[in-house]
Amino acid sequence: MKSAGQGFVLGAANVLLIALGIGFMERSGEAAVMVTIFGMIPGVLAGLVLGLVAGHMESYGVVPRIAALVVPAILVVIVLATEFGMNELIPVASIPTVVAALLLERSTRKIVPPPVPVAQLRV
C-alpha cells in the first residue's frame, strides 16, 4: 500500500505543477484554478491506481514498468486536455506527468542485491 500512497501524492503534485505551469503560460490565475479543480480528482485517482500497478510490478524489469506507468498517465493527460479543448497544452502537461511516473517507478522498484558479493581489493 506504500506505493499507492506515493502514487496519490505524486498525482496531486503533478496536477498542481501542471496548473501552475498553465497559469503562467496563460498569464491567468483562473486557468490555474480551473485546471486544479477539474484535474485534481482524475489526477489523484490515476496516481493511486498507477501506484498500485507499480507495487504489483515491483519485481518486473525497468522498461515494462516504465511503459506500464508512463503510457496510462499520458493518456489521462490527453483525455483531459481534449475534453476541455486544451490540445495545444498536451506536450507541456506531459513533461511533469512523465517525471512523476518515472519518480513513481524508481521509488517502488525492488532492488535485488547482486548474486555474488562485489570483489574488494585488499592492500
N, CA, C and O atoms as a MOPAC input file, in Angstrom:
PM7 MOZYME 1SCF
protein

 N      0.81100 1    -1.20600 1     0.00000 1
 C      0.00000 1     0.00000 1     0.00000 1
 C      0.85100 1     1.26500 1     0.00000 1
 O      0.35900 1     2.35000 1    -0.31000 1
 N      2.12100 1     1.12500 1     0.34600 1
 C      3.01100 1     2.27100 1     0.34000 1
 C      3.08400 1     2.88500 1    -1.05800 1
 O      3.13900 1     4.10500 1    -1.21200 1
 N      3.08500 1     2.02400 1    -2.06300 1
 C      3.17700 1     2.51700 1    -3.43500 1
 C      1.91900 1     3.28700 1    -3.84200 1
 O      2.00600 1     4.24100 1    -4.61500 1
 N      0.75500 1     2.88800 1    -3.33200 1
 C     -0.48100 1     3.61300 1    -3.63800 1
 C     -0.44200 1     5.01600 1    -3.04900 1
 O     -0.89600 1     5.97300 1    -3.67600 1
 N      0.09900 1     5.13400 1    -1.84800 1
 C      0.24500 1     6.44900 1    -1.23000 1
 C      1.20600 1     7.33500 1    -1.99700 1
 O      0.96200 1     8.52900 1    -2.16700 1
 N      2.29800 1     6.74600 1    -2.45800 1
 C      3.24600 1     7.51200 1    -3.27200 1
 C      2.59000 1     7.97500 1    -4.56800 1
 O      2.79000 1     9.11100 1    -4.99700 1
 N      1.81100 1     7.10100 1    -5.18800 1
 C      1.10300 1     7.47200 1    -6.41300 1
 C      0.10300 1     8.58800 1    -6.16500 1
 O     -0.03400 1     9.50100 1    -6.97900 1
 N     -0.59200 1     8.51300 1    -5.04200 1
 C     -1.56100 1     9.54300 1    -4.66800 1
 C     -0.87500 1    10.90800 1    -4.54100 1
 O     -1.33600 1    11.90000 1    -5.10500 1
 N      0.22500 1    10.94200 1    -3.79600 1
 C      0.94400 1    12.20400 1    -3.57600 1
 C      1.53600 1    12.72600 1    -4.88200 1
 O      1.45000 1    13.92100 1    -5.16700 1
 N      2.13600 1    11.84100 1    -5.67400 1
 C      2.72000 1    12.27800 1    -6.95300 1
 C      1.63700 1    12.74700 1    -7.92300 1
 O      1.86000 1    13.68300 1    -8.69100 1
 N      0.46600 1    12.10700 1    -7.89500 1
 C     -0.64100 1    12.55700 1    -8.74300 1
 C     -1.10800 1    13.95400 1    -8.37700 1
 O     -1.35300 1    14.78300 1    -9.25300 1
 N     -1.23000 1    14.21400 1    -7.08000 1
 C     -1.64500 1    15.54500 1    -6.62300 1
 C     -0.58700 1    16.58700 1    -6.96000 1
 O     -0.91300 1    17.67400 1    -7.43700 1
 N      0.68000 1    16.25800 1    -6.71200 1
 C      1.76700 1    17.19100 1    -7.03300 1
 C      1.82900 1    17.46500 1    -8.53300 1
 O      2.09500 1    18.59100 1    -8.95500 1
 N      1.58600 1    16.44600 1    -9.32200 1
 C      1.59900 1    16.59000 1   -10.78000 1
 C      0.51300 1    17.56900 1   -11.23900 1
 O      0.77700 1    18.45100 1   -12.05500 1
 N     -0.68400 1    17.41500 1   -10.72300 1
 C     -1.78200 1    18.31300 1   -11.10200 1
 C     -1.46500 1    19.75000 1   -10.69600 1
 O     -1.68900 1    20.67900 1   -11.47300 1
 N     -0.95000 1    19.93400 1    -9.49100 1
 C     -0.61900 1    21.28800 1    -9.04200 1
 C      0.49100 1    21.91300 1    -9.89000 1
 O      0.44200 1    23.10500 1   -10.19700 1
 N      1.48300 1    21.11800 1   -10.26400 1
 C      2.55800 1    21.63600 1   -11.10400 1
 C      2.05300 1    21.98600 1   -12.50100 1
 O      2.43900 1    23.01200 1   -13.06100 1
 N      1.20000 1    21.14500 1   -13.06300 1
 C      0.61300 1    21.43700 1   -14.37300 1
 C     -0.23800 1    22.70400 1   -14.29100 1
 O     -0.16400 1    23.55900 1   -15.17300 1
 N     -1.04200 1    22.82600 1   -13.24100 1
 C     -1.88900 1    24.01400 1   -13.08100 1
 C     -1.04200 1    25.27100 1   -12.95600 1
 O     -1.36500 1    26.30500 1   -13.54000 1
 N      0.03200 1    25.18000 1   -12.20200 1
 C      0.92500 1    26.32100 1   -12.05100 1
 C      1.55200 1    26.70800 1   -13.39300 1
 O      1.61500 1    27.88600 1   -13.74400 1
 N      2.01100 1    25.70400 1   -14.13100 1
 C      2.61600 1    25.96000 1   -15.44000 1
 C      1.63800 1    26.56400 1   -16.43300 1
 O      1.98000 1    27.49700 1   -17.15900 1
 N      0.43000 1    26.03900 1   -16.46500 1
 C     -0.58400 1    26.56900 1   -17.38300 1
 C     -0.99200 1    27.97400 1   -16.95700 1
 O     -1.23100 1    28.83600 1   -17.80300 1
 N     -1.07200 1    28.20800 1   -15.65400 1
 C     -1.38700 1    29.54700 1   -15.17000 1
 C     -0.34700 1    30.56400 1   -15.61600 1
 O     -0.69800 1    31.67500 1   -16.01400 1
 N      0.92900 1    30.19600 1   -15.55400 1
 C      1.98700 1    31.09700 1   -16.01000 1
 C      1.95600 1    31.27700 1   -17.52700 1
 O      2.13800 1    32.38400 1   -18.03300 1
 N      1.72500 1    30.18400 1   -18.24200 1
 C      1.68800 1    30.27500 1   -19.71100 1
 C      0.53300 1    31.14600 1   -20.19100 1
 O      0.69600 1    31.95800 1   -21.10200 1
 N     -0.61200 1    30.97600 1   -19.58500 1
 C     -1.80100 1    31.71900 1   -19.98400 1
 C     -1.88200 1    33.08600 1   -19.30400 1
 O     -2.73200 1    33.91200 1   -19.63600 1
 N     -0.98300 1    33.30500 1   -18.35100 1
 C     -0.98800 1    34.54100 1   -17.54700 1
 C     -2.36200 1    34.78000 1   -16.92500 1
 O     -2.92600 1    35.87300 1   -16.96300 1
 N     -2.85900 1    33.69300 1   -16.35500 1
 C     -4.20200 1    33.74900 1   -15.78500 1
 C     -4.27500 1    32.84400 1   -14.56500 1
 O     -4.02200 1    31.64200 1   -14.64700 1
 N     -4.62400 1    33.44100 1   -13.43700 1
 C     -4.84400 1    32.64800 1   -12.24100 1
 C     -6.07900 1    31.78300 1   -12.36400 1
 O     -6.16600 1    30.71100 1   -11.76600 1
 N     -7.04700 1    32.26700 1   -13.15800 1
 C     -8.27500 1    31.49300 1   -13.36300 1
 C     -7.98200 1    30.17100 1   -14.05700 1
 O     -8.58200 1    29.14900 1   -13.72400 1
 N     -7.06200 1    30.18200 1   -15.02500 1
 C     -6.71800 1    28.94700 1   -15.73100 1
 C     -6.10900 1    27.94300 1   -14.76000 1
 O     -6.42100 1    26.75400 1   -14.81400 1
 N     -5.24500 1    28.41900 1   -13.87800 1
 C     -4.62300 1    27.52600 1   -12.89800 1
 C     -5.66500 1    26.93900 1   -11.95400 1
 O     -5.61200 1    25.75400 1   -11.62500 1
 N     -6.60300 1    27.75700 1   -11.52400 1
 C     -7.64900 1    27.27800 1   -10.62100 1
 C     -8.53500 1    26.25400 1   -11.32800 1
 O     -8.88300 1    25.23000 1   -10.74100 1
 N     -8.89900 1    26.51800 1   -12.57100 1
 C     -9.75800 1    25.58900 1   -13.31900 1
 C     -9.05500 1    24.25000 1   -13.55400 1
 O     -9.66900 1    23.19100 1   -13.42200 1
 N     -7.76900 1    24.30100 1   -13.90100 1
 C     -7.02100 1    23.05400 1   -14.10000 1
 C     -6.96100 1    22.27700 1   -12.78800 1
 O     -7.10100 1    21.05400 1   -12.78600 1
 N     -6.75700 1    22.97000 1   -11.68400 1
 C     -6.70700 1    22.29800 1   -10.38700 1
 C     -8.05900 1    21.68600 1   -10.03700 1
 O     -8.12600 1    20.54100 1    -9.58800 1
 N     -9.13000 1    22.43900 1   -10.23900 1
 C    -10.46700 1    21.94700 1    -9.88800 1
 C    -10.84600 1    20.71900 1   -10.70800 1
 O    -11.30000 1    19.71600 1   -10.15900 1
 N    -10.65900 1    20.80200 1   -12.02500 1
 C    -11.10600 1    19.71200 1   -12.88300 1
 C    -10.06600 1    18.60600 1   -13.04300 1
 O    -10.39700 1    17.51900 1   -13.51700 1
 N     -8.82900 1    18.85900 1   -12.66000 1
 C     -7.80200 1    17.84900 1   -12.83000 1
 C     -7.41800 1    17.09900 1   -11.57500 1
 O     -6.80300 1    16.03600 1   -11.65700 1
 N     -7.76800 1    17.62900 1   -10.41200 1
 C     -7.29300 1    17.01800 1    -9.16500 1
 C     -7.85100 1    15.61700 1    -8.94300 1
 O     -7.09200 1    14.69600 1    -8.64200 1
 N     -9.13700 1    15.44300 1    -9.08300 1
 C     -9.71500 1    14.11500 1    -8.82800 1
 C     -9.20700 1    13.07800 1    -9.83100 1
 O     -8.76500 1    12.00800 1    -9.41100 1
 N     -9.25200 1    13.35100 1   -11.14500 1
 C     -8.69200 1    12.35500 1   -12.06100 1
 C     -7.19100 1    12.13800 1   -11.84400 1
 O     -6.70900 1    11.01000 1   -11.95400 1
 N     -6.45700 1    13.19600 1   -11.53900 1
 C     -5.02000 1    13.06400 1   -11.33900 1
 C     -4.67200 1    12.22800 1   -10.11800 1
 O     -3.77100 1    11.39000 1   -10.16200 1
 N     -5.38700 1    12.46100 1    -9.04000 1
 C     -5.13600 1    11.70500 1    -7.81200 1
 C     -5.57200 1    10.25300 1    -7.97600 1
 O     -4.87400 1     9.34000 1    -7.53500 1
 N     -6.71700 1    10.03900 1    -8.60600 1
 C     -7.16800 1     8.65700 1    -8.83400 1
 C     -6.20900 1     7.90700 1    -9.75800 1
 O     -5.89200 1     6.74200 1    -9.51500 1
 N     -5.75100 1     8.57300 1   -10.81200 1
 C     -4.78100 1     7.93500 1   -11.71300 1
 C     -3.49000 1     7.63100 1   -10.96000 1
 O     -2.91300 1     6.55700 1   -11.12900 1
 N     -3.03400 1     8.56300 1   -10.13100 1
 C     -1.83100 1     8.32100 1    -9.33900 1
 C     -1.99600 1     7.15800 1    -8.38400 1
 O     -1.07900 1     6.35500 1    -8.21300 1
 N     -3.15300 1     7.06400 1    -7.76500 1
 C     -3.44100 1     5.97100 1    -6.83900 1
 C     -3.41400 1     4.62600 1    -7.56300 1
 O     -2.78000 1     3.67700 1    -7.10200 1
 N     -4.10100 1     4.55400 1    -8.69000 1
 C     -4.14200 1     3.30500 1    -9.46600 1
 C     -2.75300 1     2.95500 1    -9.99100 1
 O     -2.33800 1     1.79900 1    -9.91800 1
 N     -2.03300 1     3.94000 1   -10.51700 1
 C     -0.68800 1     3.66500 1   -11.02100 1
 C      0.26100 1     3.27800 1    -9.89100 1
 O      1.19100 1     2.50000 1   -10.10400 1
 N      0.03800 1     3.81100 1    -8.69700 1
 C      0.82200 1     3.38000 1    -7.54600 1
 C      0.57600 1     1.91200 1    -7.22100 1
 O      1.51200 1     1.17600 1    -6.91100 1
 N     -0.67300 1     1.49100 1    -7.29200 1
 C     -0.99200 1     0.07300 1    -7.07200 1
 C     -0.35800 1    -0.80000 1    -8.15100 1
 O      0.17500 1    -1.87000 1    -7.85700 1
 N     -0.41700 1    -0.34000 1    -9.40000 1
 C      0.21200 1    -1.07900 1   -10.50200 1
 C      1.71300 1    -1.19500 1   -10.25400 1
 O      2.29600 1    -2.26600 1   -10.41900 1
 N      2.33500 1    -0.08100 1    -9.85600 1
 C      3.77800 1    -0.09200 1    -9.59100 1
 C      4.11200 1    -1.05900 1    -8.46600 1
 O      5.12800 1    -1.75200 1    -8.52500 1
 N      3.27200 1    -1.11000 1    -7.44600 1
 C      3.50600 1    -2.03000 1    -6.33600 1
 C      3.41900 1    -3.48500 1    -6.75900 1
 O      4.19400 1    -4.31900 1    -6.29200 1
 N      2.48700 1    -3.78900 1    -7.63500 1
 C      2.33400 1    -5.16500 1    -8.11000 1
 C      3.43400 1    -5.55500 1    -9.09300 1
 O      3.72300 1    -6.74000 1    -9.26300 1
 N      4.04400 1    -4.57300 1    -9.73300 1
 C      5.08200 1    -4.85600 1   -10.72700 1
 C      6.48800 1    -4.60500 1   -10.17800 1
 O      7.42600 1    -4.44600 1   -10.95900 1
 N      6.65200 1    -4.56600 1    -8.87300 1
 C      7.93900 1    -4.16900 1    -8.29800 1
 C      9.10600 1    -5.06700 1    -8.71100 1
 O     10.24600 1    -4.60400 1    -8.74300 1
 N      8.85600 1    -6.31300 1    -9.02200 1
 C      9.95500 1    -7.20800 1    -9.39200 1
 C     10.14000 1    -7.33000 1   -10.90500 1
 O     11.00600 1    -8.08000 1   -11.35600 1
 N      9.35500 1    -6.61900 1   -11.68600 1
 C      9.49800 1    -6.64600 1   -13.14000 1
 C     10.71600 1    -5.81900 1   -13.54100 1
 O     11.29500 1    -5.10800 1   -12.71900 1
 N     11.09200 1    -5.91900 1   -14.80400 1
 C     12.18600 1    -5.12200 1   -15.32900 1
 C     11.79900 1    -3.65500 1   -15.41600 1
 O     10.62500 1    -3.30000 1   -15.31800 1
 N     12.80200 1    -2.81300 1   -15.60000 1
 C     12.58600 1    -1.36400 1   -15.61500 1
 C     11.73800 1    -0.93300 1   -16.81400 1
 O     10.81200 1    -0.13700 1   -16.66300 1
 N     12.04600 1    -1.44900 1   -17.98600 1
 C     11.34300 1    -0.99900 1   -19.20200 1
 C      9.84700 1    -1.31500 1   -19.15600 1
 O      9.04400 1    -0.42900 1   -19.44700 1
 N      9.43300 1    -2.54700 1   -18.80200 1
 C      7.98400 1    -2.79200 1   -18.71100 1
 C      7.29800 1    -1.92600 1   -17.65000 1
 O      6.15300 1    -1.51100 1   -17.82800 1
 N      7.99700 1    -1.65900 1   -16.55600 1
 C      7.41700 1    -0.81700 1   -15.50500 1
 C      7.23300 1     0.61500 1   -16.00100 1
 O      6.19200 1     1.23000 1   -15.77000 1
 N      8.24300 1     1.13800 1   -16.67900 1
 C      8.12700 1     2.49600 1   -17.21200 1
 C      6.97300 1     2.58200 1   -18.19800 1
 O      6.18400 1     3.52500 1   -18.15700 1
 N      6.87500 1     1.59800 1   -19.08500 1
 C      5.78300 1     1.59800 1   -20.06700 1
 C      4.42600 1     1.51400 1   -19.37700 1
 O      3.48700 1     2.20900 1   -19.76600 1
 N      4.31800 1     0.66800 1   -18.35600 1
 C      3.03800 1     0.48200 1   -17.65900 1
 C      2.63200 1     1.70400 1   -16.85200 1
 O      1.45200 1     1.86900 1   -16.54100 1
 N      3.58100 1     2.56200 1   -16.50800 1
 C      3.25400 1     3.74300 1   -15.71300 1
 C      3.15000 1     5.01100 1   -16.56000 1
 O      2.28700 1     5.85200 1   -16.30600 1
 N      4.00300 1     5.15700 1   -17.54400 1
 C      4.02400 1     6.39600 1   -18.33100 1
 C      2.85800 1     6.45100 1   -19.32700 1
 O      2.19700 1     7.48200 1   -19.45200 1
 N      2.60800 1     5.35400 1   -20.02600 1
 C      1.57000 1     5.36800 1   -21.07600 1
 C      0.18700 1     5.71200 1   -20.51700 1
 O     -0.46700 1     6.59900 1   -21.06500 1
 N     -0.29000 1     5.05500 1   -19.45600 1
 C     -1.61500 1     5.44300 1   -18.93600 1
 C     -1.65000 1     6.86800 1   -18.39600 1
 O     -2.66000 1     7.55900 1   -18.52500 1
 N     -0.54500 1     7.30800 1   -17.78900 1
 C     -0.51900 1     8.67300 1   -17.25500 1
 C     -0.65800 1     9.70100 1   -18.38100 1
 O     -1.39900 1    10.67500 1   -18.24700 1
 N      0.05300 1     9.48300 1   -19.48700 1
 C     -0.04400 1    10.38500 1   -20.63400 1
 C     -1.44200 1    10.31600 1   -21.24500 1
 O     -1.97600 1    11.33200 1   -21.69000 1
 N     -2.03300 1     9.12800 1   -21.26800 1
 C     -3.40100 1     9.00200 1   -21.80300 1
 C     -4.39400 1     9.80800 1   -20.97500 1
 O     -5.32100 1    10.39800 1   -21.53000 1
 N     -4.21700 1     9.84100 1   -19.67000 1
 C     -5.09800 1    10.66000 1   -18.81700 1
 C     -4.94300 1    12.13700 1   -19.17800 1
 O     -5.93300 1    12.86300 1   -19.27900 1
 N     -3.70600 1    12.57700 1   -19.37100 1
 C     -3.45500 1    13.96900 1   -19.76600 1
 C     -4.12600 1    14.27000 1   -21.11000 1
 O     -4.77000 1    15.30800 1   -21.26600 1
 N     -3.97500 1    13.37300 1   -22.06300 1
 C     -4.55500 1    13.58300 1   -23.39500 1
 C     -6.07700 1    13.65400 1   -23.31700 1
 O     -6.69100 1    14.53300 1   -23.92200 1
 N     -6.68400 1    12.73500 1   -22.57800 1
 C     -8.14900 1    12.71500 1   -22.46200 1
 C     -8.65700 1    13.99600 1   -21.80200 1
 O     -9.61200 1    14.60600 1   -22.28400 1
 N     -8.02600 1    14.40500 1   -20.70300 1
 C     -8.48900 1    15.61400 1   -20.01900 1
 C     -8.27800 1    16.86000 1   -20.87500 1
 O     -9.16200 1    17.71300 1   -20.94600 1
 N     -7.13100 1    16.97800 1   -21.52100 1
 C     -6.86300 1    18.14900 1   -22.35700 1
 C     -7.82200 1    18.20200 1   -23.54000 1
 O     -8.30400 1    19.27600 1   -23.90100 1
 N     -8.09700 1    17.06200 1   -24.13600 1
 C     -9.02600 1    17.02300 1   -25.26400 1
 C    -10.43900 1    17.38100 1   -24.81900 1
 O    -11.14900 1    18.11300 1   -25.50800 1
 N    -10.83900 1    16.86200 1   -23.66400 1
 C    -12.17800 1    17.12200 1   -23.14300 1
 C    -12.41400 1    18.61200 1   -22.88700 1
 O    -13.52100 1    19.11200 1   -23.08200 1
 N    -11.37100 1    19.31100 1   -22.45200 1
 C    -11.52000 1    20.72400 1   -22.12200 1
 C    -10.95900 1    21.65500 1   -23.19300 1
 O    -10.77900 1    22.84600 1   -22.94100 1
 N    -10.68100 1    21.12500 1   -24.38800 1
 C    -10.23700 1    21.95500 1   -25.50300 1
 C     -8.87400 1    22.59100 1   -25.30600 1
 O     -8.64100 1    23.71600 1   -25.74700 1
 N     -7.97900 1    21.88200 1   -24.65000 1
 C     -6.64000 1    22.41400 1   -24.39100 1
 C     -5.57900 1    21.54400 1   -25.07000 1
 O     -4.53400 1    21.26100 1   -24.48500 1
 N     -5.85600 1    21.12800 1   -26.29800 1
 C     -4.95700 1    20.22000 1   -27.00800 1
 C     -3.54900 1    20.77800 1   -27.16600 1
 O     -2.57900 1    20.02000 1   -27.14600 1
 N     -3.42400 1    22.09700 1   -27.32400 1
 C     -2.10400 1    22.69400 1   -27.52900 1
 C     -1.22900 1    22.59800 1   -26.28000 1
 O     -0.01600 1    22.79100 1   -26.36500 1
 N     -1.81700 1    22.30700 1   -25.13600 1
 C     -1.05800 1    22.21600 1   -23.88900 1
 C     -0.68200 1    20.78600 1   -23.51100 1
 O     -0.08400 1    20.56600 1   -22.45900 1
 N     -1.02300 1    19.81700 1   -24.34900 1
 C     -0.69800 1    18.41400 1   -24.05300 1
 C      0.80800 1    18.20300 1   -23.88800 1
 O      1.22000 1    17.57200 1   -22.91500 1
 N      1.65200 1    18.70800 1   -24.80700 1
 C      3.09500 1    18.47800 1   -24.61000 1
 C      3.62900 1    19.09400 1   -23.31600 1
 O      4.46400 1    18.49200 1   -22.64100 1
 N      3.15500 1    20.27600 1   -22.97500 1
 C      3.62100 1    20.94900 1   -21.75600 1
 C      3.16700 1    20.17500 1   -20.51900 1
 O      3.94200 1    19.99700 1   -19.57900 1
 N      1.93800 1    19.72300 1   -20.51600 1
 C      1.41500 1    18.98800 1   -19.36100 1
 C      2.00500 1    17.58400 1   -19.27000 1
 O      1.99400 1    16.97600 1   -18.20000 1
 N      2.51400 1    17.07100 1   -20.37300 1
 C      3.08800 1    15.72700 1   -20.36200 1
 C      4.44700 1    15.67400 1   -19.68100 1
 O      4.84000 1    14.62200 1   -19.17600 1
 N      5.16700 1    16.78000 1   -19.65700 1
 C      6.51300 1    16.77300 1   -19.07200 1
 C      6.47100 1    16.43200 1   -17.57700 1
 O      7.13800 1    15.48200 1   -17.16500 1
 N      5.71900 1    17.16200 1   -16.75100 1
 C      5.69500 1    16.76800 1   -15.33300 1
 C      5.02200 1    15.41700 1   -15.10600 1
 O      5.31100 1    14.73700 1   -14.12100 1
 N      4.13800 1    15.03000 1   -16.00200 1
 C      3.47600 1    13.73900 1   -15.87000 1
 C      4.47100 1    12.60300 1   -16.06500 1
 O      4.46300 1    11.63000 1   -15.31200 1
 N      5.32200 1    12.72600 1   -17.06800 1
 C      6.35200 1    11.70200 1   -17.29700 1
 C      7.31900 1    11.67600 1   -16.11900 1
 O      7.70000 1    10.60100 1   -15.65500 1
 N      7.71200 1    12.83700 1   -15.63600 1
 C      8.62600 1    12.89400 1   -14.48800 1
 C      7.98900 1    12.23200 1   -13.26700 1
 O      8.65700 1    11.47300 1   -12.56500 1
 N      6.72600 1    12.50200 1   -13.00500 1
 C      6.04500 1    11.88800 1   -11.86200 1
 C      5.97300 1    10.36900 1   -12.01400 1
 O      6.18300 1     9.63700 1   -11.04600 1
 N      5.68000 1     9.90100 1   -13.21400 1
 C      5.62000 1     8.45000 1   -13.45600 1
 C      6.99700 1     7.81300 1   -13.27200 1
 O      7.10300 1     6.71700 1   -12.72300 1
 N      8.04800 1     8.49100 1   -13.72600 1
 C      9.40000 1     7.95500 1   -13.55500 1
 C      9.81600 1     7.95600 1   -12.08200 1
 O     10.48500 1     7.02900 1   -11.62700 1
 N      9.42400 1     8.98500 1   -11.34300 1
 C      9.69800 1     9.00300 1    -9.89900 1
 C      8.97000 1     7.86300 1    -9.18600 1
 O      9.52100 1     7.22400 1    -8.29000 1
 N      7.73200 1     7.62100 1    -9.59500 1
 C      6.96500 1     6.52100 1    -9.01100 1
 C      7.62500 1     5.18600 1    -9.33300 1
 O      7.72200 1     4.31500 1    -8.46800 1
 N      8.07200 1     5.02600 1   -10.55700 1
 C      8.73600 1     3.77500 1   -10.95100 1
 C      9.98900 1     3.55900 1   -10.10200 1
 O     10.20500 1     2.47100 1    -9.56800 1
 N     10.79200 1     4.57900 1    -9.98300 1
 C     12.06300 1     4.45900 1    -9.26600 1
 C     11.84600 1     4.21400 1    -7.77400 1
 O     12.56400 1     3.42000 1    -7.16700 1
 N     10.88000 1     4.87800 1    -7.18900 1
 C     10.67500 1     4.74800 1    -5.74200 1
 C     10.01400 1     3.43200 1    -5.35500 1
 O     10.07600 1     3.03700 1    -4.19000 1
 N      9.38700 1     2.74600 1    -6.29900 1
 C      8.72500 1     1.47700 1    -5.98000 1
 C      9.46100 1     0.26900 1    -6.55100 1
 O      8.99300 1    -0.86200 1    -6.41900 1
 N     10.59700 1     0.49900 1    -7.17600 1
 C     11.36700 1    -0.59800 1    -7.77600 1
 C     11.98800 1    -1.45700 1    -6.67900 1
 O     12.51100 1    -0.94000 1    -5.69100 1
 N     11.92400 1    -2.76800 1    -6.86400 1
 C     12.53000 1    -3.70000 1    -5.91900 1
 C     14.01300 1    -3.82000 1    -6.27800 1
 O     14.36300 1    -4.21800 1    -7.38900 1
 N     14.86900 1    -3.47300 1    -5.33300 1
 C     16.30300 1    -3.54700 1    -5.54700 1
 C     16.77700 1    -4.94000 1    -5.15000 1
 O     16.64500 1    -5.34700 1    -3.99600 1
 N     17.32700 1    -5.66000 1    -6.11100 1
 C     17.81400 1    -7.00900 1    -5.86600 1
 C     19.33000 1    -6.94300 1    -5.68600 1
 O     20.03600 1    -6.43400 1    -6.55600 1
 N     19.83300 1    -7.45400 1    -4.56400 1
 C     21.28800 1    -7.43100 1    -4.38600 1
 C     21.96400 1    -8.35700 1    -5.39300 1
 O     21.36600 1    -9.33800 1    -5.83500 1
 N     23.19400 1    -8.05100 1    -5.75300 1
 C     23.88900 1    -8.90800 1    -6.71800 1
 C     24.06000 1   -10.31800 1    -6.15500 1
 O     24.24600 1   -10.47900 1    -4.94900 1
 N     24.00100 1   -11.35200 1    -7.01700 1
 C     24.08500 1   -12.73300 1    -6.53100 1
 C     25.46000 1   -13.07300 1    -5.95600 1
 O     25.57700 1   -13.93800 1    -5.08800 1
 N     26.48600 1   -12.39900 1    -6.43500 1
 C     27.83900 1   -12.63600 1    -5.94400 1
 C     28.32500 1   -11.35200 1    -5.28800 1
 O     28.15900 1   -10.27100 1    -5.85500 1
 N     28.91700 1   -11.44900 1    -4.11300 1
 C     29.41100 1   -10.22100 1    -3.47900 1
 C     30.43200 1    -9.51400 1    -4.36900 1
 O     31.19200 1   -10.14900 1    -5.09900 1
 N     30.42800 1    -8.22700 1    -4.29200 1
 C     31.36600 1    -7.42500 1    -5.07000 1
 C     32.76500 1    -7.65700 1    -4.53100 1
 O     32.98800 1    -7.61600 1    -3.32100 1
 N     33.70700 1    -7.89900 1    -5.43200 1
 C     35.09600 1    -8.15800 1    -5.03900 1
 C     35.72600 1    -6.89500 1    -4.46900 1
 O     35.47100 1    -5.78600 1    -4.93900 1
 N     36.53500 1    -7.08100 1    -3.46700 1
 C     37.24500 1    -5.95900 1    -2.86700 1
 C     38.73500 1    -6.23900 1    -2.88100 1
 O     39.16300 1    -7.36400 1    -2.62400 1
 N     39.50600 1    -5.24300 1    -3.17400 1
 C     40.93600 1    -5.36400 1    -3.22200 1
 C     41.50900 1    -5.03400 1    -1.85300 1
 O     41.24100 1    -3.96700 1    -1.30000 1
 N     42.30100 1    -5.95700 1    -1.30600 1
 C     42.93600 1    -5.73300 1    -0.00200 1
 C     44.40500 1    -5.40600 1    -0.22600 1
 O     45.13800 1    -6.14800 1    -0.88000 1
 N     44.80300 1    -4.29600 1     0.32700 1
 C     46.19800 1    -3.87400 1     0.16100 1
 C     46.93500 1    -3.98000 1     1.44900 1
 O     48.12500 1    -3.66800 1     1.50700 1

